[in-house]
Amino acid sequence: MLETSVYIHFPWCARKCPYCDFATTAKAPAEVDHEAYADAVLRELERRREHLSGRRLYSVFFGGGTPSMWAPKSMGRVLEAIRAAFDAEHPELEVSAEANPASIDDDWLLGIRDQGVQRVSIGVQSLGDAQLKHLGRLHDRKLALAAVGRAANIMPRASADLIFGLPHQSAEALLRDAAALLDLGLRHLSAYALTIEPGTQFGELHRLGRLQPEPDESYIEHYQALEGFLRSRGFSHYEVSNYALPGEESRHNLHYWRGQDYLGLGAAAVGALASQPGQGERYKNALDAGQYMAGAGPAEWEPLGGTELVQEALMLGLRTQEGVSISRTESRAGQALSRGREAALEERAKSGDILIEGDRISVPHDRWLLMDSIVGALF
Ligand code: SF4
């Protein structure tokens, strides 16, 4: 049976953050029609149901946007229908939800736990009040710590996101933030470099010359300091932006980075399913939540052939500690991984940028800061 994950996109946030280029729009929490959105997701699930036969449900992830603005009962209804739509499910089905510190309380956490969500990932971003203000977040340090403490107590598994490379952020302050989160009992942490994306408020300020990114040295210093600290606390750096204690890795994300199939549901959700070796499709749903709820079909669709499936596997898998499985990639893509890139593989292996060991290709850890150029050379 084909292991398949499901991603459900919740398209709204209480306020749009100025750096964010995710497919979300601002909506007052009181204006969310919880059941109507769940109904729309269930209608899409019904339409895609025929593609699910012979598949086993591996993991479910409610992302966004701010899923912590969605009523647990509505999320539970969606989860129940997803589980019923598959012929089988993994015995350790992982169900996760993203959450915003400003919108989680005990009721929401207890509610989603009752509905079968075991893991929550909280967008803390920083514990510095000045940095949180710069990022336009709705929470401050106090609220973030309270939210994480609550989640760590109530949920079987909890994680938090941090952002580094922020103005006036020292490496020491970043490590203090990480330590404070671990002290609350977190066994998983994600850490991303702040990037200025076109089409965002930060992108516009940058275009006008009113906002500059921090120098590269600052990003590198933060990245290395955080990695050293988390390793000293027993965490493995299992993907470029993710750290976990043994066994606490996000199984949903690992499945995705392994280049496996995932169904996307909800406005702006992306899905990628391969029906047989070398043949698959990738789609992106209508971006506008109103249009999606009115029944609009995917905004983008593309066939995935062997070449695209190999590229996807390299792009995602090389970012992980375990690297890319050659045999798994070839059986999904229906073609040799090395096809068309024999010379590039040889050259990069010789220079030490990649390791080829048995069935695995990986990027040695000391080259992870060069990841984009290494992966680009193998395309
Ligand atoms: S809360 Fe998260 S998803 Fe929503 S706008 Fe901010 S960064 Fe983007």
Residues whose N, C-alpha, C, O or C-beta is under 5 A from the ligand:
A	BS01	SF4	C13 R15 K16 C17 C20 F22 T24 G64 G65
